[in-house]
Amino acid sequence: MNNTYELLMSLPIFNGASHDRLLQIVETTKLDFLKFQEGEQIISTGNQCTDLKLIISGDVRVSITTNDGQISVSQCLSAPNIIA
């Protein structure tokens, strides 16, 4: 991607947004670009959901297990994507 605008426009959450609308969002929203190591846990059980995690490159494995441990579901999300 040549610039941040193109990078953000590749994410599903911004599909259909105009350049002006995206500029307005970027000007009024705090954005942090973080890089994680392979295998590093980025979200833990019990954490309050206060932000969106936008996957701009790479893959993320999402695993959810019921409280009793009886059911476990795992899925791989590839960029561009979002974890909410």
FIPATOR-58960 format. One record per residue: x, y, z of N, C-alpha, C, CB in turn. Coordinates in steps of 0.05 Angstrom, whole numbers, plus 32768, in hexadecimal, padded with zeros to 4 digits. Atoms other than C-alpha are relative to their C-alpha. Glycine has a CB too. Layout:
REM residues N
XYZXYZXYZXYZ;...
This chain:
REM residues 84
80117FE880008000800080008012801980007FED80008018;7FEF7FE98002801B80447FEF7FFD801480177FF9800F7FE7;80037FED7FEA7FFE806B80297FEC7FF680157FF8801B7FF5;801280087FEA7FD6806880697FE380007FF7800380148017;801C7FFF800A7F95807B80447FFA7FE57FF37FFC80177FED;80058019800E7F9B803E801780007FE8801380157FFC7FEA;7FFF80157FEB7FAD801280527FE67FFF800F801880058013;80197FFF7FF27F70802880797FE97FF87FEF7FFC801B800D;8017800680137F428023803C7FFF7FE27FFA800380107FE7;8001801D80057F567FDA80357FF27FF08016801D7FF57FFD;800D800D7FEA7F367FCA80787FE280007FFC8007800E801B;801D800280047EEE7FB180767FEF8016800E7FF67FE58009;800F7FED7FF17ED77FE380AA7FFD801B7FF2800D8005801B;80017FE7800E7EE5801D807B7FF67FFE7FE3801C800C7FFF;800B8004801B7EC77FFF803B7FEA80147FFB7FF57FE47FFC;80157FED80087E9E803580188004801C800C7FE67FF68009;7FFB7FE57FF57EBA806F8041800F80117FEC80117FFE801B;7FF27FED80127ECF80AC8019801B8008800C7FEE80187FFA;7FE67FF67FF67F1480CA801E7FFC801580168011800D7FE8;80067FEB7FED7EF6810680437FF77FF4801B7FEC80137FF5;800A800C7FE77ED180DA807580167FF1800F7FE97FEC7FF9;7FEA800E7FF37F0E80AF808280138015800D800F7FEF7FEC;7FEE7FEB7FF57F3880EF808C7FF4800A801A800380167FEC;800E7FF67FE87F03810780BF80047FEC80177FE280047FFA;7FFD80157FEC7F0780C480E4801C8000800B7FF97FE47FF4;7FE480007FF77F5380C580E680078019801080137FFE7FE7;7FFA7FE77FF17F55810D80FF7FF38000801B7FF580187FF0;800E7FFF7FE77F2580FF813880037FE680117FE380067FFC;7FFD801A7FF37F3980B8814C801D7FFA80057FF37FEA7FEF;7FE580087FFA7F7780A0817080067FE57FF380047FFF801F;7FF88019800D7F99806B8146801C7FF980097FFF80037FE1;7FE5800B7FF97FD38040815F80067FE97FED80007FF6801E;7FF7801680117FF98015812F80147FEF8010800D800B7FE5;7FF080127FEF80167FDA815680097FE87FF07FF17FF8801A;7FF68018800D80407FA0813F80047FEB8016801B80057FF1;7FFE80167FED803D7F5D816380127FEA7FF57FE47FF58007;7FEF80178007806D7F2281637FEF7FE87FFB80157FFB8016;800F8019800580567EDF81497FFC7FF1801A80107FEE7FEC;8007800F7FE880327EB981807FF98012801880167FEE8007;80067FEE7FE980297EF781AC7FE280038003800E801C7FFB;801C7FFD7FFB7FE57EFC81CD7FF9801E80017FF97FF3801B;80077FE380027FC37F3E81BD7FE58007800E7FFE80087FE3;80197FFC7FF27F7F7F3481DF7FFD7FE980137FE780027FEC;800380157FEC7F707F0D821F7FE47FFF800A801480048017;801A80047FF37F327EF1823F7FFD801480177FFC7FE3800A;80067FEE7FEA7F127F23826E8008801D7FFA800F7FF78018;7FF97FE480077F307F61824C7FE7800E7FF5801780017FEB;80177FF080097EFC7F978241800680097FE37FFB80198012;7FFD7FF7801C7EF17FA781F77FFC801E7FFE7FED7FF07FED;80027FE380017F017FF181F0800B800B7FE5800F800C8017;7FF57FF780197F1F7FF381AA7FFD7FEB7FEB801E80088003;8000801380177F237FD28166801C7FFA7FF97FF1800C7FE8;7FE6800880097F5E7FAB814F7FFE7FFB7FE2800A7FE5800E;80018003801D7F697FB4810480197FF17FF77FFE801C7FF3;7FEA8010800A7F947F7F80E48008800C7FE47FF97FE27FFE;7FF77FF380197FBC7FA480AE80147FEF7FF0800B801B8005;7FEE8013800E7FEE7F6D809E80027FE78011801C800C7FF9;7FFC80197FF17FF97F2480B17FE67FF28006800E80068019;801680117FF87FCB7EF280D27FFD8000801E80037FE37FF5;800680017FE37FAA7EED81177FEF7FE780047FF2801A800A;801180177FF87F907EAD81377FEF8009801780127FE78007;80137FF97FEB7F517EB981607FF67FE5800B7FE980117FF5;800980187FF37F407E8381937FED8007801680187FEF800B;80147FFB7FEC7F027E8281BE7FF87FE5800D7FE6800E7FF4;800780187FF17EF37E4E81F47FEA8007801480197FF4800F;80157FFB7FEC7EB47E49821E800B7FFF801C7FE97FEC7FFC;7FF77FFF7FE47EBA7E55826980057FE4800B7FEB800E8011;7FFC801B7FF57EB37E0B827780157FF07FF07FE57FF18000;7FEB800D800F7EE87DFA82437FF67FE97FED80147FF48012;800B801580107EB97DCB821E800180057FE27FE37FFB8008;80007FF9801C7EB87DF081DC801680157FFB7FE4800C7FF7;7FEB7FEE80077EF37E1281BA7FFE80047FE1801C7FF58008;80027FF9801C7EF17E368177801980117FF97FE680107FF9;7FE87FF180087F2E7E5181527FFD80077FE3801A7FEF8005;80027FF6801C7F327E798112801880127FFA7FE5800E7FFB;7FEA7FEF80087F697E9C80EB7FF480187FF080157FF17FF0;80087FE8800F7F5C7EE480D48018800B7FF27FF380158013;7FEA7FF4800F7F877F01809D7FFA801C7FF980057FF07FE6;80037FE380077F937F4A808C7FF680027FE4801B800F8003;800A7FEC7FED7F6F7F75807D7FE77FF5800E7FF9801A7FF1;8016800A7FF07F3E7F6580B47FFE8010801A80037FE28006;80057FF27FE87F247F7C80F77FF97FED80177FEA80157FFD;8008800F7FE87F1E7F60813E7FF18015801180187FF3800F;800F7FED7FF07EE87F8281677FF97FF4801B7FE780097FF2;
